[in-house]
Amino acid sequence: MTVLALMRHGEAGMSIPDHDRPITETGRAQARRTAQWLTDQGLVPTHALVSGARRTVETFHATGLACPMTATDQLYQCRGRRILDEINGLPGDVPVLLVVAHHPGLPDAVAELDPAGAPAGFAPGTVVLLDLDDGPAAPGSGRLRSSFTP
């Protein structure tokens, strides 16, 4: 079984184009608090899958987590099914996977994995934990474990 941590990027500043928006100092603090919460839960990610947008990459680095990271533009402005496809494209077994991406893709992915467990909100820095069944990430294959909003 994999534990999936779906995290929205920290608070972002303004920039054009949107892909280049940086996170703010508040966003950095949100990332650090979320990483501390994950650690307090005994969940240290073994790999991170991160949108290629500047704000998501900066959020991952601000967490201070020391796991390998794969950045992909496929997670930028995507829906939940695309997130599941990207998770399924990772090679090997990942016991704790962190995905840092965007709204509305993240709440869509949670609703796909556990339709009964979708959180009401997904503010910047929020992380939602799901337990995934063995096999591919597919509709109905997850169970909401908990969530945290810094």
Secondary structure, DSSP 8 states (H G I E B T S, - for coil): -EEEEEEE---B---SSGGG--B-HHHHHHHHHHHHHHHHTT---SEEEEESSHHHHHHHHHHT--S-EEEEGGGTT--HHHHHHHHHTS-S--SEEEEEE-TTHHHHHHHHH-TT---S---TT-EEEEEE-SSS--TT-EEEEEEE--
